[in-house]
């Protein structure tokens, strides 16, 4: 694998890890228990990661 391709793959893996961490953060409701936001955050995260 060429050095440029290797570096691009590494950057893509890092970006993907950051994105997954952000989505996992959305799954963890930080809003008050029972609030609309607390109910919607996990549904949004599931919708974003759902395989079609």
C-alpha positions as CSV (number, residue, x, y, z in Angstrom):
1,X,0.0,0.0,0.0
2,X,1.4,3.4,-0.9
3,X,2.2,5.8,2.0
4,X,-0.5,8.3,0.8
5,X,-3.1,5.6,0.7
6,X,-2.0,4.2,4.1
7,X,-2.3,7.7,5.6
8,X,-5.7,8.3,4.0
9,X,-7.0,5.0,5.4
10,X,-5.7,5.9,8.8
11,X,-7.4,9.3,8.7
12,X,-10.7,7.7,7.6
13,X,-10.6,5.2,10.5
14,X,-10.0,8.0,12.9
15,X,-12.9,10.1,11.5
16,X,-15.1,7.0,11.6
17,X,-14.2,6.4,15.3
18,X,-15.0,10.1,16.2
19,X,-18.3,9.8,14.4
20,X,-19.2,6.6,16.2
21,X,-18.3,8.2,19.5
22,X,-20.5,11.1,18.8
23,X,-23.4,8.9,17.9
24,X,-22.9,6.8,21.0
25,X,-23.0,10.1,23.0
26,X,-26.4,10.8,21.5
27,X,-27.6,7.4,22.6
28,X,-26.9,8.4,26.2
29,X,-29.6,10.9,27.2
30,X,-28.1,13.8,29.2
31,X,-31.5,15.5,29.5
32,X,-33.8,15.3,32.5
33,X,-35.3,11.9,32.9
34,X,-38.7,11.7,31.2
35,X,-38.2,14.8,29.2
36,X,-39.0,14.9,25.5
37,X,-35.2,15.3,24.7
38,X,-34.3,12.3,26.8
39,X,-36.9,10.2,24.8
40,X,-35.8,11.5,21.4
41,X,-32.0,11.2,21.6
42,X,-31.9,7.4,21.6
43,X,-34.4,7.2,18.8
44,X,-32.4,9.6,16.7
45,X,-29.1,7.8,17.3
46,X,-30.8,4.5,16.4
47,X,-32.3,6.0,13.2
48,X,-28.9,7.4,12.2
49,X,-27.1,4.0,12.6
50,X,-29.9,1.8,11.3
51,X,-28.9,-0.4,8.3
52,X,-31.2,-0.2,5.4
